[in-house]
Amino acid sequence: VSIIVVGDYNNDDEKDGNDDGDKHGFSTLQKSQAINLLYSFWSSVTYLLSSTEQISSTILLVDPTYDDDFTSFYKTCDDIIESSVVATDSTKYIGRAWFHPLYDADIVQHTNVLPGHA
């Protein structure tokens, strides 16, 4: 298992601003974090595709910027990353599981356990 920690996007100007978000509810800072996580996800997929199973067959992608923000985490994973996997017709090739310390199935509206959620 390879562990990759996504870098913390830290821009104090955006954190202190009055950014109420776009039509989907994402602030400028959240969009930057989502882009960073999406990039890290696909970079990890590329790394796995170029590796042998002896080198790496699983990646644990960790992004501490979402530790206290479950809603943004699941929106990024479900709405952006998962959509990109579906759009590339890669669902049968790329396994995904989203883990979060504040996971709440009711917020995600997955009251039953679904693949990709834990």
Stockholm file with secondary structure:
# STOCKHOLM 1.0

chainA/1-118         VSIIVVGDYNNDDEKDGNDDGDKHGFSTLQKSQAINLLYSFWSSVTYLLSSTEQISSTILLVDPTYDDDFTSFYKTCDDIIESSVVATDSTKYIGRAWFHPLYDADIVQHTNVLPGHA
#=GR chainA/1-118 SS CEEEECCCCCCHHHHHSCCCCCTTSCCHHHHHHHHHHHHHHHHHHHHHHHSCTTTCSCEEEECGGGTTCHHHHHIIIIIIIHHHHHHTTCTTTCCCCBCCTTCCHHHHTCCSCCTTBC
#=GC SS_cons         CEEEECCCCCCHHHHHSCCCCCTTSCCHHHHHHHHHHHHHHHHHHHHHHHSCTTTCSCEEEECGGGTTCHHHHHIIIIIIIHHHHHHTTCTTTCCCCBCCTTCCHHHHTCCSCCTTBC
//
